[in-house]
Amino acid sequence: MSKTEFTAEEFEALGEGALWPRFLLFPAVAIVGYVGFVLGWGGESLWARSLWSLSLGYCWFCIAGSFHEAVHQTMGRWRTANIWFGRVVGTFVGIPYSAYRETHIRHHAYLNTSDDFELWPYSSPQRSLAFRRAFVLFDLFGAVLANPIVYGRIYFSKRSPLNAQARQTLGREYLAMAAFWGTVVVTLVTLTATGQI
C-alpha cells in the first residue's frame, strides 16, 4: 500500500482536532437515522419520509467525504487510525479501503488517462462511446453496484498495477468484508426464519 508522509507543518495545517469528531458523528447519526426511518419515527407522511431521506442522504455524503479523507490520510495525525477508520467505512459501503486508496492515488497521478482506474470507463479508449454513455446511467442509478466495480478493478483487472504486498492486503480486506456481510445476512435470515424479526 502506498504511504503518505507529512512534514510537521503539514500536520499542523490539517487541523486534526476539528475533523475526527465531525466525521465520526455522521456514521453514528446515519445508523440511528436508519433505525428511525425504518421504524417510522415522525410518521409516514411524505414530508416526514422526505426529511428522513434528505437527512440520511446528507449523512452518507459526509461518510463518503470521511472515507476520502481517510484515503488521503488527512483525518488526523495517526496513519493507523486513518487506515482502520477507512477500513470500517469501506466495509459498510462495499469498497475496501486499499482498493479505494490505490485507485484514488493513481487517479491523482494519471488523471484522465488509460491508467486512471477511478475514471474508468470514461478515460478508457478501449471502451466504446455507447458503453461509456450506458455506464453513466448505471453510475447514476446503480452507484451502489457501480462503485465497487470501478474501485475493484484495481484488484481484479489483468492490467492491475498492484504489487504482491498490496494485492495480499486487498485480498484480506475483501475476505473480511465478505465475512462481515455474510454474517449479517446469515443472522438476518436466521432471525427471520425463527420469527424473531
C-alpha positions as CSV (number, residue, x, y, z in Angstrom):
1,M,0.0,0.0,0.0
2,S,1.2,3.5,-0.8
3,K,2.2,5.6,2.2
4,T,1.6,9.3,2.8
5,E,4.3,11.2,4.6
6,F,3.6,14.7,6.0
7,T,6.0,17.3,7.4
8,A,5.4,18.9,10.9
9,E,4.0,22.0,9.2
10,E,1.6,19.9,7.1
11,F,0.3,18.1,10.2
12,E,-0.4,21.4,11.8
13,A,-2.3,22.6,8.7
14,L,-4.6,19.5,8.9
15,G,-6.4,20.9,11.9
16,E,-6.7,17.4,13.4
17,G,-8.9,18.3,16.3
18,A,-11.7,19.6,14.0
19,L,-12.0,16.6,11.6
20,W,-12.3,13.5,13.8
21,P,-15.4,14.5,15.9
22,R,-17.3,15.7,12.9
23,F,-16.6,12.7,10.7
24,L,-17.3,10.2,13.5
25,L,-20.6,11.9,14.1
26,F,-22.1,11.2,10.7
27,P,-21.8,7.4,10.7
28,A,-23.5,7.4,14.2
29,V,-26.3,9.7,13.0
30,A,-26.8,7.6,9.9
31,I,-27.1,4.4,12.0
32,V,-29.6,6.0,14.4
33,G,-31.4,7.7,11.4
34,Y,-31.9,4.4,9.6
35,V,-33.5,2.9,12.7
36,G,-35.8,5.9,12.9
37,F,-36.6,5.8,9.2
38,V,-37.4,2.0,9.3
39,L,-39.5,2.4,12.5
40,G,-41.4,5.3,11.1
41,W,-40.4,7.9,13.7
42,G,-42.1,11.1,12.8
43,G,-44.9,9.4,11.0
44,E,-45.5,8.0,7.5
45,S,-46.3,11.3,5.8
46,L,-44.5,12.3,2.6
47,W,-42.9,15.2,4.4
48,A,-41.6,13.1,7.3
49,R,-40.2,10.5,4.9
50,S,-38.7,13.2,2.7
51,L,-37.0,14.8,5.7
52,W,-35.5,11.5,6.8
53,S,-34.3,10.8,3.2
54,L,-32.6,14.2,2.9
55,S,-31.0,13.9,6.3
56,L,-29.7,10.4,5.7
57,G,-28.5,11.4,2.2
58,Y,-26.5,14.2,3.7
59,C,-25.1,11.8,6.3
60,W,-24.0,9.3,3.6
61,F,-22.5,12.2,1.6
62,C,-20.4,13.1,4.7
63,I,-19.5,9.5,5.3
64,A,-18.2,9.4,1.7
65,G,-16.2,12.6,2.5
66,S,-14.7,11.0,5.6
67,F,-13.7,7.9,3.5
68,H,-12.0,10.2,1.1
69,E,-10.1,12.0,3.8
70,A,-9.0,8.7,5.4
71,V,-7.7,7.5,1.9
72,H,-5.6,10.7,1.8
73,Q,-4.7,10.0,5.4
74,T,-5.6,13.5,6.4
75,M,-8.2,12.8,9.0
76,G,-5.6,13.2,11.7
77,R,-2.0,12.7,12.7
78,W,-2.2,8.9,13.2
79,R,-1.8,7.0,9.9
80,T,-3.0,3.7,11.5
81,A,-6.2,5.4,12.7
82,N,-6.9,6.7,9.2
83,I,-6.4,3.2,7.8
84,W,-8.7,1.5,10.2
85,F,-11.4,4.1,10.0
86,G,-11.2,3.8,6.2
87,R,-11.4,0.0,6.5
88,V,-14.5,0.2,8.7
89,V,-16.3,2.7,6.4
90,G,-15.2,0.8,3.3
91,T,-16.7,-2.4,4.7
92,F,-20.0,-0.7,5.1
93,V,-20.0,0.9,1.6
94,G,-18.7,-2.2,-0.1
95,I,-15.3,-0.8,-1.2
96,P,-12.2,-2.0,0.5
97,Y,-10.0,0.8,1.9
98,S,-6.9,-0.3,-0.1
99,A,-8.9,-0.6,-3.3
100,Y,-10.1,3.0,-2.9
101,R,-6.7,4.3,-1.8
102,E,-4.7,2.6,-4.6
103,T,-7.3,3.7,-7.2
104,H,-7.6,7.2,-5.9
105,I,-3.9,7.9,-5.5
106,R,-3.4,6.7,-9.1
107,H,-6.3,9.0,-10.2
108,H,-4.3,12.0,-8.9
109,A,-1.1,10.7,-10.7
110,Y,-2.7,9.7,-14.0
111,L,-5.8,12.0,-14.3
112,N,-8.0,11.1,-17.3
113,T,-5.5,8.7,-18.9
114,S,-6.0,5.0,-19.5
115,D,-4.0,4.4,-16.3
116,D,-6.7,6.3,-14.3
117,F,-8.6,3.4,-12.8
118,E,-11.0,5.8,-11.0
119,L,-12.4,7.4,-14.1
120,W,-12.9,4.0,-15.9
121,P,-14.6,3.6,-18.3
122,Y,-14.8,7.3,-19.2
123,S,-11.0,7.6,-19.6
124,S,-10.6,4.2,-21.4
125,P,-10.0,4.4,-25.1
126,Q,-10.8,0.6,-25.2
127,R,-14.4,1.3,-24.3
128,S,-16.9,2.4,-26.9
129,L,-18.8,5.7,-26.7
130,A,-22.0,3.7,-26.4
131,F,-20.6,1.7,-23.4
132,R,-19.5,4.9,-21.7
133,R,-22.9,6.5,-22.2
134,A,-24.6,3.4,-20.8
135,F,-22.3,3.3,-17.9
136,V,-23.2,6.9,-17.0
137,L,-26.8,5.7,-16.4
138,F,-25.6,2.7,-14.4
139,D,-23.3,5.0,-12.4
140,L,-26.2,7.4,-11.7
141,F,-28.9,4.9,-10.9
142,G,-26.9,2.0,-9.6
143,A,-24.0,3.6,-7.8
144,V,-24.3,1.0,-5.0
145,L,-23.1,-1.6,-7.6
146,A,-21.1,0.7,-9.9
147,N,-18.7,2.0,-7.4
148,P,-17.5,-1.4,-6.1
149,I,-17.0,-2.4,-9.7
150,V,-15.0,0.7,-10.6
151,Y,-12.8,0.5,-7.5
152,G,-12.5,-3.3,-7.5
153,R,-10.9,-3.2,-11.0
154,I,-7.5,-2.3,-9.4
155,Y,-7.6,-5.8,-7.9
156,F,-9.4,-7.9,-10.5
157,S,-8.2,-6.3,-13.7
158,K,-5.5,-8.1,-15.8
159,R,-3.8,-4.6,-16.1
160,S,-3.7,-4.2,-12.3
161,P,-0.6,-2.2,-11.3
162,L,-0.6,-3.5,-7.7
163,N,2.5,-5.2,-6.2
164,A,2.2,-8.5,-4.4
165,Q,2.0,-6.9,-0.9
166,A,-0.8,-4.5,-1.9
167,R,-2.7,-7.4,-3.6
168,Q,-2.3,-9.5,-0.4
169,T,-3.6,-6.7,1.8
170,L,-6.5,-6.0,-0.6
171,G,-7.4,-9.7,-0.7
172,R,-7.6,-9.8,3.1
173,E,-9.8,-6.8,3.1
174,Y,-12.2,-8.5,0.6
175,L,-12.2,-11.6,2.8
176,A,-13.0,-9.5,5.9
177,M,-15.8,-7.7,4.1
178,A,-17.3,-11.0,2.8
179,A,-17.1,-12.4,6.3
180,F,-18.8,-9.4,7.8
181,W,-21.6,-9.2,5.3
182,G,-22.0,-12.9,5.2
183,T,-22.5,-12.9,9.0
184,V,-25.1,-10.1,8.7
185,V,-27.0,-12.0,6.0
186,V,-26.9,-15.3,7.9
187,T,-28.0,-13.5,11.1
188,L,-30.9,-11.8,9.4
189,V,-32.1,-14.9,7.7
190,T,-31.8,-16.9,10.9
191,L,-33.7,-14.3,12.9
192,T,-36.4,-14.0,10.2
193,A,-36.8,-17.8,9.9
194,T,-37.2,-18.2,13.6
195,G,-39.7,-15.5,13.8
196,Q,-37.6,-13.2,16.0
197,I,-37.8,-10.3,13.5
